[in-house]
Amino acid sequence: MQLANLIEVFYRRFHSLFRIGGHIGRSTQWAIVGKLENFVPARKLRIRYTLGLKFVLSGIEKALEITQSQLPSTTLAQAALAIGLEGIEQDRWKPLEEYCRLLWDWNEKINLTRHTNFDLFAKRDLLDSVRLARLLAPNEEILDIGTGGGVPGLVVAILRPDIQVTLCDSVAKKARVVESIAKSLKLKTPVYATDVRKVLDDFRYDSLVARAVGPLPKLCRWLDAYWHTFGRLLAIKGPKWVEERAEARHLGLLKNIELRKADSYLMPDTTSDSVILSLRRLRPGESLTRELPNGEVSNGEVVKGDVSKEHTGAATKEQE
């Protein structure tokens, strides 16, 4: 919010404190300061006042750089707009906000998230989920492993009703909470309170999705004997993914595994990128086709030692 707008809002809201043409007494002066503290701490202001409506706030813009983005968002749509996140269908906002409220209510009883306002939720949880949802084919069947509070699984289920989402978490309490939230939202998303490997003993999926579950080597170890049970793994990662990839490669965990960067986007309020990695096991007879000499990656290009191909697996969830 610009300085002129701040002054106008302040005057319209607290105009009763002013007496046109009259002298502002000491008590009224302090009342003005007290009201102004609702906007900015008084210790950071230099306030000058004379008669009537005339008062000047000097140094505010330089000291505080007041902008609209610094004010807390009152809706999730407003928070999304503030970070330039667009393309969400209008009828999705209501269930998304309801999910937030349910999540935050449960968070007072069990630790599920640190993102307890619309701005924080939009910058991390919603952004990651939207970018992930864009990578999913119509009617794709996915399993969110280690879902925690339901991100990204439940959020994807809201954003993409055509996607068949299943969730699992080895922490039984969290699984029960997510199941309760899903029922409240009338989402048909099965939830399993068990390890991902036990789920994969019985079912098949087009994609597994993982966010904040563990480093890449740990994920690869978990899934080492299960690559045949799903088409691909989509892992949402932060800037340390390069080191994680190097460790996984050093341990031999990426042998016959295609690893490509499916998406990359800036993390709001940082200078770092989030990435969504796509991993799948090569089919029998399929060979590596191309390597980058320096191992660098860009969308659609190859990580050194891995293949640049679109995912073609279409495994169907079924009871064995």
Contacts in CASP RR format, 6 or more apart in sequence:
PFRMAT RR
TARGET T0000
AUTHOR 0000-0000-0000
METHOD contacts of the structure
MODEL  1
MQLANLIEVFYRRFHSLFRIGGHIGRSTQWAIVGKLENFVPARKLRIRYT
LGLKFVLSGIEKALEITQSQLPSTTLAQAALAIGLEGIEQDRWKPLEEYC
RLLWDWNEKINLTRHTNFDLFAKRDLLDSVRLARLLAPNEEILDIGTGGG
VPGLVVAILRPDIQVTLCDSVAKKARVVESIAKSLKLKTPVYATDVRKVL
DDFRYDSLVARAVGPLPKLCRWLDAYWHTFGRLLAIKGPKWVEERAEARH
LGLLKNIELRKADSYLMPDTTSDSVILSLRRLRPGESLTRELPNGEVSNG
EVVKGDVSKEHTGAATKEQE
1 9 0 8 1.000
1 66 0 8 1.000
1 67 0 8 1.000
1 68 0 8 1.000
1 71 0 8 1.000
2 61 0 8 1.000
2 66 0 8 1.000
3 57 0 8 1.000
3 60 0 8 1.000
3 61 0 8 1.000
3 66 0 8 1.000
6 39 0 8 1.000
6 57 0 8 1.000
6 60 0 8 1.000
6 66 0 8 1.000
7 57 0 8 1.000
10 35 0 8 1.000
10 36 0 8 1.000
10 39 0 8 1.000
11 18 0 8 1.000
11 53 0 8 1.000
13 35 0 8 1.000
14 32 0 8 1.000
14 35 0 8 1.000
17 28 0 8 1.000
17 31 0 8 1.000
17 32 0 8 1.000
17 35 0 8 1.000
18 24 0 8 1.000
18 52 0 8 1.000
18 53 0 8 1.000
19 28 0 8 1.000
19 52 0 8 1.000
20 52 0 8 1.000
20 53 0 8 1.000
21 51 0 8 1.000
21 52 0 8 1.000
22 51 0 8 1.000
22 52 0 8 1.000
23 51 0 8 1.000
23 52 0 8 1.000
24 32 0 8 1.000
24 49 0 8 1.000
24 51 0 8 1.000
24 52 0 8 1.000
29 49 0 8 1.000
32 47 0 8 1.000
32 49 0 8 1.000
32 55 0 8 1.000
33 42 0 8 1.000
33 47 0 8 1.000
34 42 0 8 1.000
36 42 0 8 1.000
36 45 0 8 1.000
36 47 0 8 1.000
40 60 0 8 1.000
40 64 0 8 1.000
40 66 0 8 1.000
44 60 0 8 1.000
44 63 0 8 1.000
44 64 0 8 1.000
45 57 0 8 1.000
45 59 0 8 1.000
45 60 0 8 1.000
45 63 0 8 1.000
46 57 0 8 1.000
46 58 0 8 1.000
46 59 0 8 1.000
47 55 0 8 1.000
47 57 0 8 1.000
48 55 0 8 1.000
48 56 0 8 1.000
48 58 0 8 1.000
49 55 0 8 1.000
49 56 0 8 1.000
60 66 0 8 1.000
68 82 0 8 1.000
69 82 0 8 1.000
72 117 0 8 1.000
72 118 0 8 1.000
72 119 0 8 1.000
73 79 0 8 1.000
73 82 0 8 1.000
73 117 0 8 1.000
73 118 0 8 1.000
73 119 0 8 1.000
73 122 0 8 1.000
74 118 0 8 1.000
75 93 0 8 1.000
75 97 0 8 1.000
75 118 0 8 1.000
76 93 0 8 1.000
76 96 0 8 1.000
76 97 0 8 1.000
76 100 0 8 1.000
76 118 0 8 1.000
76 121 0 8 1.000
76 122 0 8 1.000
76 126 0 8 1.000
77 88 0 8 1.000
77 93 0 8 1.000
78 118 0 8 1.000
79 118 0 8 1.000
79 119 0 8 1.000
79 121 0 8 1.000
79 122 0 8 1.000
79 123 0 8 1.000
79 126 0 8 1.000
80 86 0 8 1.000
80 88 0 8 1.000
80 122 0 8 1.000
80 126 0 8 1.000
82 119 0 8 1.000
82 122 0 8 1.000
83 122 0 8 1.000
83 123 0 8 1.000
83 127 0 8 1.000
83 268 0 8 1.000
85 122 0 8 1.000
85 126 0 8 1.000
85 127 0 8 1.000
85 130 0 8 1.000
87 130 0 8 1.000
88 96 0 8 1.000
88 130 0 8 1.000
88 159 0 8 1.000
89 159 0 8 1.000
92 158 0 8 1.000
92 159 0 8 1.000
95 158 0 8 1.000
95 185 0 8 1.000
96 126 0 8 1.000
96 155 0 8 1.000
96 158 0 8 1.000
96 159 0 8 1.000
97 118 0 8 1.000
98 184 0 8 1.000
98 185 0 8 1.000
99 154 0 8 1.000
99 155 0 8 1.000
99 158 0 8 1.000
99 181 0 8 1.000
99 185 0 8 1.000
100 118 0 8 1.000
100 121 0 8 1.000
102 181 0 8 1.000
102 184 0 8 1.000
102 185 0 8 1.000
103 112 0 8 1.000
103 113 0 8 1.000
103 149 0 8 1.000
103 150 0 8 1.000
103 181 0 8 1.000
104 113 0 8 1.000
104 116 0 8 1.000
106 112 0 8 1.000
106 177 0 8 1.000
106 180 0 8 1.000
106 181 0 8 1.000
107 113 0 8 1.000
107 116 0 8 1.000
110 173 0 8 1.000
110 174 0 8 1.000
110 177 0 8 1.000
112 148 0 8 1.000
112 149 0 8 1.000
112 174 0 8 1.000
112 177 0 8 1.000
113 121 0 8 1.000
113 125 0 8 1.000
113 149 0 8 1.000
113 151 0 8 1.000
114 120 0 8 1.000
115 121 0 8 1.000
115 123 0 8 1.000
115 124 0 8 1.000
115 125 0 8 1.000
123 267 0 8 1.000
123 268 0 8 1.000
123 269 0 8 1.000
124 267 0 8 1.000
125 151 0 8 1.000
125 152 0 8 1.000
125 155 0 8 1.000
126 155 0 8 1.000
127 265 0 8 1.000
127 268 0 8 1.000
127 274 0 8 1.000
128 151 0 8 1.000
128 152 0 8 1.000
128 211 0 8 1.000
128 236 0 8 1.000
128 274 0 8 1.000
129 151 0 8 1.000
129 152 0 8 1.000
129 153 0 8 1.000
129 155 0 8 1.000
129 156 0 8 1.000
129 159 0 8 1.000
130 159 0 8 1.000
131 263 0 8 1.000
131 265 0 8 1.000
131 274 0 8 1.000
131 276 0 8 1.000
132 152 0 8 1.000
132 156 0 8 1.000
132 209 0 8 1.000
132 234 0 8 1.000
132 236 0 8 1.000
132 263 0 8 1.000
132 276 0 8 1.000
133 152 0 8 1.000
133 156 0 8 1.000
133 159 0 8 1.000
133 160 0 8 1.000
133 163 0 8 1.000
134 263 0 8 1.000
135 234 0 8 1.000
135 262 0 8 1.000
135 263 0 8 1.000
135 276 0 8 1.000
135 278 0 8 1.000
136 142 0 8 1.000
136 156 0 8 1.000
136 160 0 8 1.000
136 163 0 8 1.000
136 207 0 8 1.000
137 206 0 8 1.000
138 162 0 8 1.000
139 162 0 8 1.000
139 163 0 8 1.000
139 164 0 8 1.000
140 163 0 8 1.000
140 164 0 8 1.000
140 206 0 8 1.000
140 207 0 8 1.000
141 163 0 8 1.000
141 164 0 8 1.000
141 166 0 8 1.000
141 205 0 8 1.000
141 206 0 8 1.000
141 207 0 8 1.000
141 316 0 8 1.000
141 317 0 8 1.000
142 153 0 8 1.000
142 156 0 8 1.000
142 163 0 8 1.000
142 164 0 8 1.000
142 165 0 8 1.000
142 166 0 8 1.000
142 205 0 8 1.000
142 206 0 8 1.000
142 207 0 8 1.000
142 208 0 8 1.000
142 209 0 8 1.000
143 166 0 8 1.000
143 167 0 8 1.000
143 168 0 8 1.000
143 196 0 8 1.000
143 199 0 8 1.000
143 200 0 8 1.000
143 203 0 8 1.000
143 205 0 8 1.000
143 207 0 8 1.000
143 208 0 8 1.000
143 209 0 8 1.000
143 230 0 8 1.000
144 150 0 8 1.000
144 152 0 8 1.000
144 153 0 8 1.000
144 156 0 8 1.000
144 165 0 8 1.000
144 166 0 8 1.000
144 167 0 8 1.000
144 168 0 8 1.000
144 208 0 8 1.000
144 209 0 8 1.000
144 210 0 8 1.000
145 168 0 8 1.000
145 196 0 8 1.000
145 208 0 8 1.000
145 209 0 8 1.000
145 210 0 8 1.000
145 213 0 8 1.000
146 167 0 8 1.000
146 168 0 8 1.000
146 169 0 8 1.000
146 170 0 8 1.000
146 196 0 8 1.000
146 210 0 8 1.000
146 213 0 8 1.000
147 153 0 8 1.000
147 154 0 8 1.000
147 167 0 8 1.000
147 168 0 8 1.000
147 169 0 8 1.000
147 174 0 8 1.000
147 175 0 8 1.000
147 178 0 8 1.000
147 191 0 8 1.000
148 169 0 8 1.000
148 171 0 8 1.000
148 174 0 8 1.000
148 178 0 8 1.000
149 174 0 8 1.000
149 177 0 8 1.000
149 178 0 8 1.000
149 181 0 8 1.000
150 167 0 8 1.000
150 178 0 8 1.000
150 181 0 8 1.000
151 211 0 8 1.000
152 209 0 8 1.000
152 211 0 8 1.000
152 236 0 8 1.000
153 165 0 8 1.000
153 167 0 8 1.000
153 189 0 8 1.000
153 209 0 8 1.000
154 165 0 8 1.000
154 167 0 8 1.000
154 178 0 8 1.000
154 181 0 8 1.000
154 182 0 8 1.000
154 185 0 8 1.000
154 187 0 8 1.000
154 189 0 8 1.000
156 163 0 8 1.000
156 165 0 8 1.000
156 209 0 8 1.000
157 163 0 8 1.000
157 165 0 8 1.000
157 182 0 8 1.000
157 187 0 8 1.000
157 189 0 8 1.000
158 185 0 8 1.000
158 187 0 8 1.000
164 317 0 8 1.000
165 187 0 8 1.000
165 189 0 8 1.000
166 189 0 8 1.000
166 190 0 8 1.000
166 191 0 8 1.000
166 192 0 8 1.000
166 199 0 8 1.000
166 203 0 8 1.000
166 205 0 8 1.000
166 317 0 8 1.000
167 175 0 8 1.000
167 178 0 8 1.000
167 182 0 8 1.000
167 189 0 8 1.000
167 190 0 8 1.000
167 191 0 8 1.000
167 192 0 8 1.000
168 175 0 8 1.000
168 191 0 8 1.000
168 192 0 8 1.000
168 193 0 8 1.000
168 194 0 8 1.000
168 195 0 8 1.000
168 196 0 8 1.000
168 199 0 8 1.000
169 175 0 8 1.000
169 178 0 8 1.000
169 191 0 8 1.000
169 192 0 8 1.000
169 193 0 8 1.000
170 193 0 8 1.000
170 194 0 8 1.000
170 195 0 8 1.000
170 196 0 8 1.000
171 193 0 8 1.000
172 193 0 8 1.000
175 191 0 8 1.000
175 192 0 8 1.000
175 193 0 8 1.000
175 194 0 8 1.000
176 193 0 8 1.000
178 191 0 8 1.000
179 191 0 8 1.000
182 189 0 8 1.000
182 191 0 8 1.000
192 198 0 8 1.000
192 199 0 8 1.000
196 208 0 8 1.000
196 222 0 8 1.000
196 223 0 8 1.000
197 222 0 8 1.000
197 223 0 8 1.000
197 225 0 8 1.000
197 226 0 8 1.000
200 226 0 8 1.000
200 229 0 8 1.000
200 230 0 8 1.000
201 320 0 8 1.000
202 319 0 8 1.000
202 320 0 8 1.000
203 229 0 8 1.000
203 317 0 8 1.000
203 318 0 8 1.000
203 319 0 8 1.000
203 320 0 8 1.000
204 229 0 8 1.000
204 230 0 8 1.000
204 315 0 8 1.000
204 316 0 8 1.000
204 317 0 8 1.000
204 318 0 8 1.000
205 229 0 8 1.000
205 230 0 8 1.000
205 231 0 8 1.000
205 315 0 8 1.000
205 317 0 8 1.000
206 230 0 8 1.000
206 231 0 8 1.000
206 232 0 8 1.000
206 313 0 8 1.000
206 314 0 8 1.000
206 315 0 8 1.000
206 316 0 8 1.000
206 317 0 8 1.000
207 230 0 8 1.000
207 231 0 8 1.000
207 232 0 8 1.000
207 233 0 8 1.000
207 234 0 8 1.000
207 311 0 8 1.000
208 223 0 8 1.000
208 230 0 8 1.000
208 232 0 8 1.000
208 233 0 8 1.000
208 234 0 8 1.000
209 233 0 8 1.000
209 234 0 8 1.000
209 235 0 8 1.000
209 236 0 8 1.000
210 219 0 8 1.000
210 233 0 8 1.000
210 234 0 8 1.000
210 235 0 8 1.000
210 236 0 8 1.000
211 235 0 8 1.000
211 236 0 8 1.000
212 236 0 8 1.000
213 219 0 8 1.000
215 240 0 8 1.000
215 244 0 8 1.000
215 247 0 8 1.000
216 235 0 8 1.000
216 237 0 8 1.000
216 241 0 8 1.000
216 244 0 8 1.000
216 245 0 8 1.000
216 247 0 8 1.000
216 248 0 8 1.000
216 277 0 8 1.000
217 244 0 8 1.000
217 247 0 8 1.000
217 248 0 8 1.000
217 251 0 8 1.000
217 253 0 8 1.000
219 233 0 8 1.000
219 235 0 8 1.000
220 248 0 8 1.000
220 253 0 8 1.000
220 254 0 8 1.000
220 257 0 8 1.000
220 279 0 8 1.000
221 253 0 8 1.000
223 233 0 8 1.000
224 253 0 8 1.000
227 257 0 8 1.000
227 280 0 8 1.000
227 281 0 8 1.000
228 281 0 8 1.000
229 315 0 8 1.000
230 315 0 8 1.000
231 280 0 8 1.000
231 311 0 8 1.000
231 313 0 8 1.000
231 314 0 8 1.000
231 315 0 8 1.000
232 278 0 8 1.000
232 279 0 8 1.000
232 280 0 8 1.000
232 311 0 8 1.000
232 313 0 8 1.000
233 277 0 8 1.000
233 278 0 8 1.000
233 279 0 8 1.000
233 280 0 8 1.000
234 262 0 8 1.000
234 276 0 8 1.000
234 277 0 8 1.000
234 278 0 8 1.000
235 276 0 8 1.000
235 277 0 8 1.000
235 279 0 8 1.000
236 274 0 8 1.000
236 275 0 8 1.000
236 276 0 8 1.000
237 244 0 8 1.000
237 274 0 8 1.000
237 275 0 8 1.000
237 276 0 8 1.000
237 277 0 8 1.000
238 267 0 8 1.000
238 272 0 8 1.000
238 273 0 8 1.000
238 274 0 8 1.000
238 275 0 8 1.000
239 272 0 8 1.000
239 273 0 8 1.000
241 275 0 8 1.000
241 277 0 8 1.000
245 254 0 8 1.000
245 259 0 8 1.000
245 277 0 8 1.000
245 303 0 8 1.000
248 254 0 8 1.000
254 306 0 8 1.000
256 281 0 8 1.000
256 282 0 8 1.000
257 279 0 8 1.000
257 280 0 8 1.000
257 281 0 8 1.000
257 282 0 8 1.000
257 306 0 8 1.000
258 278 0 8 1.000
258 279 0 8 1.000
258 280 0 8 1.000
258 281 0 8 1.000
258 282 0 8 1.000
258 306 0 8 1.000
258 307 0 8 1.000
258 309 0 8 1.000
259 277 0 8 1.000
259 278 0 8 1.000
259 279 0 8 1.000
259 303 0 8 1.000
259 306 0 8 1.000
260 277 0 8 1.000
260 278 0 8 1.000
260 297 0 8 1.000
260 300 0 8 1.000
260 301 0 8 1.000
260 302 0 8 1.000
260 303 0 8 1.000
260 306 0 8 1.000
260 307 0 8 1.000
260 308 0 8 1.000
260 309 0 8 1.000
261 275 0 8 1.000
261 276 0 8 1.000
261 277 0 8 1.000
261 278 0 8 1.000
261 297 0 8 1.000
261 298 0 8 1.000
261 299 0 8 1.000
261 300 0 8 1.000
261 301 0 8 1.000
261 303 0 8 1.000
262 276 0 8 1.000
262 277 0 8 1.000
262 278 0 8 1.000
262 299 0 8 1.000
262 300 0 8 1.000
263 275 0 8 1.000
263 276 0 8 1.000
263 299 0 8 1.000
264 273 0 8 1.000
264 274 0 8 1.000
264 275 0 8 1.000
264 276 0 8 1.000
264 298 0 8 1.000
264 299 0 8 1.000
265 273 0 8 1.000
265 274 0 8 1.000
266 272 0 8 1.000
266 273 0 8 1.000
266 274 0 8 1.000
267 273 0 8 1.000
267 274 0 8 1.000
278 311 0 8 1.000
280 311 0 8 1.000
280 313 0 8 1.000
282 288 0 8 1.000
282 307 0 8 1.000
286 307 0 8 1.000
288 305 0 8 1.000
288 306 0 8 1.000
288 307 0 8 1.000
289 307 0 8 1.000
289 308 0 8 1.000
289 309 0 8 1.000
290 302 0 8 1.000
290 307 0 8 1.000
290 308 0 8 1.000
291 302 0 8 1.000
291 304 0 8 1.000
291 305 0 8 1.000
292 301 0 8 1.000
292 302 0 8 1.000
292 303 0 8 1.000
292 304 0 8 1.000
293 304 0 8 1.000
294 304 0 8 1.000
295 303 0 8 1.000
295 304 0 8 1.000
295 305 0 8 1.000
296 304 0 8 1.000
297 303 0 8 1.000
300 308 0 8 1.000
301 308 0 8 1.000
302 308 0 8 1.000
END
